[in-house]
């Protein structure tokens, strides 16, 4: 064998040894077999420990559905002694801030903003010889749930139901659900404009009780939704705002009346003095209400809102009507939300007024039913239901011809002239009153008959 041949074999053998060594090292590195007996670290050129693949965490899950908190869990890293948690509000920044350090594979981060995009970085670490060694970080891209809507209320309630609300923090859309009786909720509407905060249910039926739920929502990460739990309101379809609300004032009191709502159990009465927010006064099952004495010369705004009793102390509110008036201590003043045409009769004052388009057309003293508990004139809010001229009124123990008849209450109660009387007003009704009708001077009832027609409101109190 020549010298040249020996050199060639030596080089070849060295190359084979080098290739074998590289192959073994690559196998050790990729197979996860530790390079030291501890099985935790391998030495790096700078003396720092570097992480192994099996120490990376995975399967990070969000387990909360709150508007101001995020709870996470994940699979534990095998070699980790703990985890450092960093938070980034991606709606406003790309920077991370450390917010917690935990030893278990779970964390709860609170005091967050509603409907906000958060990225959460989790860095596993191990303590080796009193030194912290970090493993590769994992990031969870998530968000808090949208905030709840507020001031959920009915706007319109007749053959359709319209509801409204105030915008929710962090929401970019809203979902509207409806349930009837014991049925489950079903989705009936979606609004994809955060500034639109009302919805009209055109599939509602009058007299039916519905439960509506409005859920605010934010959509991120390729159509992932972060909805709120939802605000709920129960409404009876048909509980519309009272029509023809009439308000008058005299002797520092205010008299209110309105048309009946056939579905209402009763009516809640509110008032506001000047620019103050409304305050609850009382409730009534009648369609009229008289206040206590109020501050003379001050302007009050009244609100009449029908309600329906659901049971267990709960009510479903309807929509409401408002009307303002200045309180008078002596001179009578009036205001109306509606046509402004109505007849008003005060039993205590033995007086009648007729307003047409909010203008006083006539007023007169009258005599109402005898105050004996049997013939009293019925009080309430009514409407003209019959009209006649030159007719005879008949009842138990009487038969009287009248020139003008304006009936407002079933059972034979109305306004008419009374030629047998020479005076009206005062205290005549206490002992010498009518059988329940409103006796009126001839000229006044004639004028009233000529100005009125069927349906004109008649308010008696």
C-alpha positions as CSV (number, residue, x, y, z in Angstrom):
1,X,0.0,0.0,0.0
2,X,1.4,3.3,-1.0
3,X,1.7,6.4,1.2
4,X,-0.9,8.2,-0.9
5,X,-3.3,5.3,-0.5
6,X,-2.9,5.4,3.3
7,X,-3.6,9.1,3.4
8,X,-6.8,8.7,1.3
9,X,-8.1,5.9,3.6
10,X,-7.4,8.0,6.7
11,X,-9.3,11.0,5.3
12,X,-12.2,8.8,4.3
13,X,-12.3,7.2,7.8
14,X,-12.3,10.6,9.4
15,X,-15.2,11.8,7.3
16,X,-17.2,8.7,8.2
17,X,-16.5,9.3,11.9
18,X,-17.6,12.9,11.6
19,X,-20.8,12.0,9.8
20,X,-21.6,9.4,12.4
21,X,-21.0,11.9,15.3
22,X,-23.3,14.5,13.7
23,X,-26.0,11.9,13.1
24,X,-25.9,10.8,16.8
25,X,-26.1,14.3,18.1
26,X,-29.0,15.1,15.8
27,X,-30.9,12.0,17.1
28,X,-30.3,13.0,20.7
29,X,-31.5,16.5,20.1
30,X,-34.7,15.6,18.3
31,X,-35.7,12.6,20.3
32,X,-36.1,14.5,23.6
33,X,-33.4,12.3,25.4
34,X,-31.8,14.6,28.0
35,X,-28.1,15.5,27.5
36,X,-27.7,15.6,31.3
37,X,-28.7,13.2,34.0
38,X,-31.2,15.7,35.5
39,X,-33.3,15.5,32.3
40,X,-34.2,19.2,32.7
41,X,-31.7,21.3,30.8
42,X,-28.8,21.2,28.4
43,X,-25.9,23.5,28.5
44,X,-25.9,26.4,26.0
45,X,-22.8,28.3,24.8
46,X,-23.5,31.1,27.2
47,X,-24.0,28.9,30.2
48,X,-27.9,29.7,30.3
49,X,-30.4,26.8,30.3
50,X,-32.6,26.6,27.1
51,X,-36.1,25.1,27.0
52,X,-37.1,21.7,25.8
53,X,-40.1,21.1,23.5
54,X,-42.0,19.1,26.1
55,X,-42.1,22.2,28.4
56,X,-44.3,24.2,26.1
57,X,-47.9,24.5,27.3
58,X,-50.9,24.0,25.1
59,X,-54.7,23.7,25.1
60,X,-55.4,27.1,26.6
61,X,-59.1,27.5,27.3
62,X,-61.2,30.5,28.4
63,X,-63.7,29.3,31.0
64,X,-65.4,32.6,32.0
65,X,-68.2,34.6,30.3
66,X,-67.9,37.8,32.2
67,X,-67.7,41.4,31.0
68,X,-64.8,42.4,33.3
69,X,-62.9,39.1,33.9
70,X,-61.1,36.4,32.0
71,X,-60.4,32.9,33.5
72,X,-58.0,30.6,31.7
73,X,-56.8,27.0,32.1
74,X,-54.2,25.0,30.2
75,X,-52.3,21.8,30.1
76,X,-49.4,21.9,32.6
77,X,-45.9,22.0,31.3
78,X,-44.0,18.9,32.6
79,X,-40.9,20.7,33.9
80,X,-42.5,24.0,35.0
81,X,-42.6,25.2,38.6
82,X,-44.9,28.1,37.8
83,X,-46.2,30.5,35.1
84,X,-45.8,34.2,34.6
85,X,-48.9,35.9,33.1
86,X,-48.6,39.0,30.8
87,X,-51.6,41.0,29.5
88,X,-52.0,43.1,26.3
89,X,-55.0,45.2,25.5
90,X,-54.9,44.8,21.7
91,X,-57.6,47.4,21.2
92,X,-55.2,50.2,22.2
93,X,-51.6,48.7,22.3
94,X,-49.2,45.9,21.4
95,X,-47.3,46.0,24.7
96,X,-47.6,43.4,27.4
97,X,-47.7,44.0,31.1
98,X,-47.1,41.3,33.8
99,X,-50.2,40.9,35.8
100,X,-49.8,37.7,37.8
101,X,-47.6,34.7,38.6
102,X,-49.2,31.3,39.4
103,X,-48.0,27.8,40.3
104,X,-51.1,26.0,38.9
105,X,-52.2,25.9,35.2
106,X,-55.0,28.4,35.8
107,X,-55.4,32.1,36.2
108,X,-58.2,34.7,36.8
109,X,-57.6,38.3,35.6
110,X,-60.2,40.8,36.7
111,X,-60.8,44.6,36.5
112,X,-60.9,44.4,32.7
113,X,-62.9,46.5,30.3
114,X,-66.1,45.2,28.7
115,X,-66.0,43.8,25.2
116,X,-62.3,44.4,24.8
117,X,-59.8,42.3,22.9
118,X,-57.0,40.9,25.1
119,X,-54.0,38.8,24.3
120,X,-52.6,36.9,27.3
121,X,-49.1,35.5,27.2
122,X,-48.2,32.6,29.5
123,X,-44.5,31.9,30.2
124,X,-43.7,28.6,32.1
125,X,-40.6,28.7,34.2
126,X,-38.5,26.3,36.4
127,X,-36.2,27.1,39.4
128,X,-32.8,25.4,39.1
129,X,-30.1,26.1,41.5
130,X,-32.0,29.2,42.7
131,X,-32.1,30.5,39.2
132,X,-35.3,31.0,37.1
133,X,-35.2,29.4,33.7
134,X,-38.0,30.3,31.2
135,X,-39.6,28.1,28.6
136,X,-41.2,29.2,25.4
137,X,-44.3,31.4,25.8
138,X,-47.8,30.6,24.6
139,X,-50.4,33.3,23.7
140,X,-54.2,33.1,24.1
141,X,-56.1,35.6,21.9
142,X,-59.5,36.3,23.5
143,X,-61.8,39.0,24.8
144,X,-64.1,39.9,27.6
145,X,-67.8,39.6,27.0
146,X,-69.7,42.8,25.9
147,X,-71.3,44.9,28.6
148,X,-75.0,44.7,29.3
149,X,-77.5,47.2,27.8
150,X,-79.3,49.5,30.2
151,X,-82.6,51.4,30.3
152,X,-84.4,48.6,28.5
153,X,-88.0,49.9,28.0
154,X,-91.0,49.8,25.6
155,X,-91.4,52.5,23.1
156,X,-94.6,51.4,21.4
157,X,-97.1,48.7,22.3
158,X,-100.2,48.1,20.2
159,X,-100.3,45.7,17.3
160,X,-96.5,45.8,17.3
161,X,-93.9,45.9,20.1
162,X,-91.0,48.4,19.9
163,X,-88.3,48.3,22.6
164,X,-85.3,50.4,23.1
165,X,-82.1,50.5,25.3
166,X,-79.0,52.4,25.9
167,X,-75.8,51.2,24.2
168,X,-73.6,48.6,25.9
169,X,-69.9,49.2,26.5
170,X,-67.7,47.3,24.0
171,X,-70.6,46.1,21.9
172,X,-70.6,46.2,18.1
173,X,-74.0,44.4,17.6
174,X,-77.1,43.2,19.4
175,X,-79.2,40.1,19.4
176,X,-82.9,40.1,20.4
177,X,-84.6,37.0,21.7
178,X,-88.3,36.4,22.6
179,X,-90.1,33.9,24.7
180,X,-93.8,33.3,25.2
181,X,-95.2,31.7,28.3
182,X,-93.0,28.7,29.2
183,X,-91.3,28.5,25.8
184,X,-87.5,28.7,25.3
185,X,-86.1,31.9,23.9
186,X,-85.8,32.1,20.1
187,X,-83.8,34.6,18.1
188,X,-86.0,37.2,16.4
189,X,-83.6,39.9,15.4
190,X,-80.0,40.9,14.9
191,X,-78.7,44.5,14.8
192,X,-75.2,44.9,13.4
193,X,-74.9,48.7,14.0
194,X,-73.8,49.6,17.5
195,X,-75.6,53.0,17.3
196,X,-79.0,51.4,16.6
197,X,-80.5,50.7,20.0
198,X,-84.1,49.9,19.2
199,X,-86.1,47.0,17.7
200,X,-89.6,46.5,16.4
201,X,-91.3,43.1,16.8
202,X,-93.9,43.1,14.0
203,X,-95.0,39.6,14.8
204,X,-96.5,40.4,18.1
205,X,-100.2,39.9,19.0
206,X,-102.3,42.2,21.2
207,X,-103.1,40.8,24.6
208,X,-100.1,38.4,24.6
209,X,-97.4,38.5,27.2
210,X,-93.8,38.3,25.9
211,X,-90.4,38.2,27.5
212,X,-87.7,39.9,25.5
213,X,-84.0,39.5,26.1
214,X,-81.4,41.8,24.5
215,X,-77.8,40.6,24.3
216,X,-75.0,42.9,23.5
217,X,-72.2,41.3,21.4
218,X,-68.7,41.8,20.1
219,X,-67.3,39.8,17.2
220,X,-63.6,39.1,16.8
221,X,-61.2,36.5,15.4
222,X,-63.0,35.4,12.3
223,X,-66.6,35.5,13.6
224,X,-66.1,34.4,17.3
225,X,-68.8,36.1,19.4
226,X,-68.4,37.5,22.9
227,X,-72.1,38.2,23.9
228,X,-73.4,39.5,27.2
229,X,-75.7,37.4,29.3
230,X,-78.6,39.7,28.3
231,X,-81.1,42.0,29.9
232,X,-84.7,40.9,30.2
233,X,-88.1,42.7,30.1
234,X,-91.6,41.4,30.2
235,X,-94.2,43.3,28.1
236,X,-97.9,42.8,27.3
237,X,-98.6,43.7,23.7
238,X,-101.3,46.3,23.5
239,X,-100.3,48.3,26.6
240,X,-100.1,51.5,24.6
241,X,-99.7,55.0,26.0
242,X,-103.0,56.5,27.3
243,X,-104.7,58.7,24.8
244,X,-106.2,62.1,25.4
245,X,-104.5,62.7,28.7
246,X,-106.3,65.7,30.3
247,X,-104.8,67.7,33.1
248,X,-106.4,70.6,35.0
249,X,-105.6,72.5,38.1
250,X,-107.6,74.4,40.7
251,X,-107.3,75.0,44.4
252,X,-103.6,74.0,44.2
253,X,-104.5,70.4,43.1
254,X,-104.2,68.7,39.7
255,X,-106.8,66.5,38.1
256,X,-105.7,64.0,35.6
257,X,-107.9,61.7,33.3
258,X,-107.3,59.6,30.3
259,X,-108.9,56.9,28.1
260,X,-109.0,53.3,29.4
261,X,-106.6,50.7,28.2
262,X,-108.4,47.4,27.9
263,X,-105.4,45.3,28.9
264,X,-104.1,47.4,31.8
265,X,-104.5,46.3,35.5
266,X,-103.9,49.9,36.5
267,X,-101.9,53.0,36.0
268,X,-98.7,54.4,37.6
269,X,-98.6,58.1,38.1
270,X,-95.4,60.1,38.1
271,X,-94.7,63.9,38.3
272,X,-91.7,66.1,37.9
273,X,-91.4,69.7,39.2
274,X,-89.6,71.9,36.8
275,X,-86.6,70.2,35.3
276,X,-86.3,67.6,38.0
277,X,-86.4,63.8,37.1
278,X,-89.9,62.2,37.5
279,X,-91.0,60.8,40.9
280,X,-93.6,58.1,41.5
281,X,-96.7,59.5,43.2
282,X,-99.2,56.6,43.3
283,X,-101.1,54.0,41.3
284,X,-104.8,53.8,40.5
285,X,-107.0,51.3,38.8
286,X,-109.3,54.1,37.6
287,X,-108.7,56.3,34.6
288,X,-108.5,59.5,36.6
289,X,-106.4,60.8,39.5
290,X,-106.4,63.8,41.8
291,X,-103.2,64.9,43.5
292,X,-102.7,66.4,46.9
293,X,-102.0,70.1,47.2
294,X,-98.9,71.1,45.2
295,X,-96.8,74.3,45.0
296,X,-98.9,77.1,43.5
297,X,-97.3,78.8,40.5
298,X,-94.9,75.9,39.8
299,X,-95.1,73.9,36.6
300,X,-95.3,70.1,36.9
301,X,-95.0,67.4,34.2
302,X,-97.2,64.4,34.8
303,X,-96.7,60.9,33.4
304,X,-99.4,58.2,33.2
305,X,-98.1,54.7,32.5
306,X,-100.3,51.6,32.3
307,X,-99.2,48.4,34.0
308,X,-100.2,44.8,34.0
309,X,-99.8,42.6,37.1
310,X,-97.7,39.5,36.4
311,X,-97.9,38.1,39.9
312,X,-95.5,37.7,42.8
313,X,-95.2,41.5,43.0
314,X,-94.0,41.9,39.4
315,X,-95.5,44.2,36.8
316,X,-95.2,44.6,33.0
317,X,-95.1,48.3,32.2
318,X,-96.6,49.9,29.1
319,X,-95.7,53.0,27.2
320,X,-96.7,56.4,28.8
321,X,-98.1,59.8,28.1
322,X,-97.0,63.1,29.6
323,X,-98.6,66.5,30.0
324,X,-97.5,69.7,31.8
325,X,-99.5,72.3,33.7
326,X,-98.9,75.3,36.0
327,X,-100.5,74.7,39.4
328,X,-103.3,77.3,40.2
329,X,-104.6,78.1,43.7
330,X,-107.9,79.6,42.5
331,X,-108.3,80.3,38.8
332,X,-108.8,77.0,36.9
333,X,-106.3,76.1,34.2
334,X,-106.2,73.1,32.0
335,X,-103.9,71.3,29.5
336,X,-104.2,68.2,27.3
337,X,-102.0,65.7,25.5
338,X,-104.2,64.8,22.6
339,X,-107.1,66.5,20.9
340,X,-107.6,68.9,23.7
341,X,-111.4,68.6,23.3
342,X,-113.3,67.3,26.4
343,X,-116.0,68.0,29.0
344,X,-115.0,68.2,32.7
345,X,-117.4,68.1,35.6
346,X,-116.4,68.8,39.2
347,X,-118.9,67.4,41.8
348,X,-117.3,69.3,44.6
349,X,-117.5,72.6,42.7
350,X,-120.9,71.8,41.0
351,X,-119.4,73.2,37.8
352,X,-118.8,72.0,34.2
353,X,-116.3,73.2,31.6
354,X,-116.0,72.4,27.9
355,X,-112.7,72.7,26.1
356,X,-112.3,72.5,22.4
357,X,-108.7,72.2,21.0
358,X,-107.4,73.3,24.5
359,X,-109.5,76.5,24.4
360,X,-112.3,77.0,26.9
361,X,-115.6,77.3,25.0
362,X,-118.1,77.4,27.9
363,X,-118.5,76.8,31.6
364,X,-121.5,76.7,33.9
365,X,-122.8,75.8,37.3
366,X,-124.7,72.4,37.4
367,X,-126.5,70.1,39.7
368,X,-125.3,66.5,39.9
369,X,-126.8,63.4,41.5
370,X,-128.2,63.6,45.0
371,X,-125.4,62.9,47.5
372,X,-127.2,60.1,49.3
373,X,-125.2,57.0,48.3
374,X,-127.9,55.9,45.9
375,X,-128.2,58.6,43.2
376,X,-124.7,59.9,43.1
377,X,-123.3,60.8,39.7
378,X,-120.7,58.2,38.6
379,X,-117.1,59.5,38.6
380,X,-114.4,58.6,36.1
381,X,-113.4,59.1,32.5
382,X,-116.1,58.4,30.0
383,X,-117.2,59.5,26.5
384,X,-120.4,60.6,24.8
385,X,-122.3,57.5,23.9
386,X,-125.8,58.9,23.0
387,X,-127.4,62.1,21.9
388,X,-131.0,63.2,21.5
389,X,-133.3,66.2,21.3
390,X,-136.9,66.6,22.6
391,X,-137.0,63.3,24.5
392,X,-138.5,62.1,27.7
393,X,-136.3,60.6,30.5
394,X,-138.0,57.8,32.5
395,X,-136.9,56.1,35.6
396,X,-138.2,54.8,39.0
397,X,-140.5,57.5,40.3
398,X,-140.0,60.1,37.5
399,X,-140.7,61.0,33.9
400,X,-139.1,64.2,32.6
401,X,-139.1,65.9,29.2
402,X,-135.8,67.4,28.2
403,X,-134.8,69.4,25.1
404,X,-131.2,68.2,24.9
405,X,-129.7,64.9,26.1
406,X,-125.9,64.0,26.1
407,X,-125.4,60.5,27.5
408,X,-122.0,59.5,28.8
409,X,-122.5,56.4,31.0
410,X,-124.4,53.2,30.3
411,X,-127.4,52.9,32.6
412,X,-128.9,56.3,31.8
413,X,-126.5,58.9,33.1
414,X,-126.0,62.0,31.0
415,X,-126.0,65.8,30.7
416,X,-129.4,67.6,30.1
417,X,-131.4,70.7,30.7
418,X,-133.7,70.9,33.7
419,X,-136.6,73.4,33.2
420,X,-137.9,72.6,36.7
421,X,-134.9,74.2,38.3
422,X,-134.5,77.9,38.9
423,X,-130.9,77.8,40.2
424,X,-127.8,75.6,39.8
425,X,-124.5,75.1,41.7
426,X,-123.8,75.6,45.3
427,X,-124.9,72.8,47.6
428,X,-128.2,71.9,46.0
429,X,-127.0,68.4,45.2
430,X,-126.8,67.7,48.9
431,X,-130.4,66.9,49.5
432,X,-132.1,68.1,46.3
433,X,-129.8,66.7,43.6
434,X,-130.8,64.7,40.5
435,X,-131.2,61.0,40.1
436,X,-127.6,60.8,38.9
437,X,-127.6,63.0,35.7
438,X,-126.0,66.4,35.4
439,X,-128.7,69.1,35.3
440,X,-127.6,72.0,33.2
441,X,-129.1,75.4,32.3
442,X,-131.0,75.3,29.0
443,X,-128.8,77.8,27.0
444,X,-125.6,76.1,28.2
445,X,-126.6,72.5,27.4
446,X,-127.9,73.7,24.0
447,X,-124.5,75.3,23.2
448,X,-122.7,72.1,24.4
449,X,-124.9,69.9,22.3
450,X,-124.2,71.9,19.2
451,X,-120.4,71.7,19.8
452,X,-120.0,68.1,20.7
453,X,-120.4,64.7,19.1
454,X,-120.0,61.0,19.8
455,X,-116.8,60.0,21.6
456,X,-115.9,63.3,23.2
457,X,-114.4,62.6,26.6
458,X,-116.4,63.3,29.7
459,X,-114.5,63.6,32.9
460,X,-116.3,63.5,36.2
461,X,-114.7,63.7,39.6
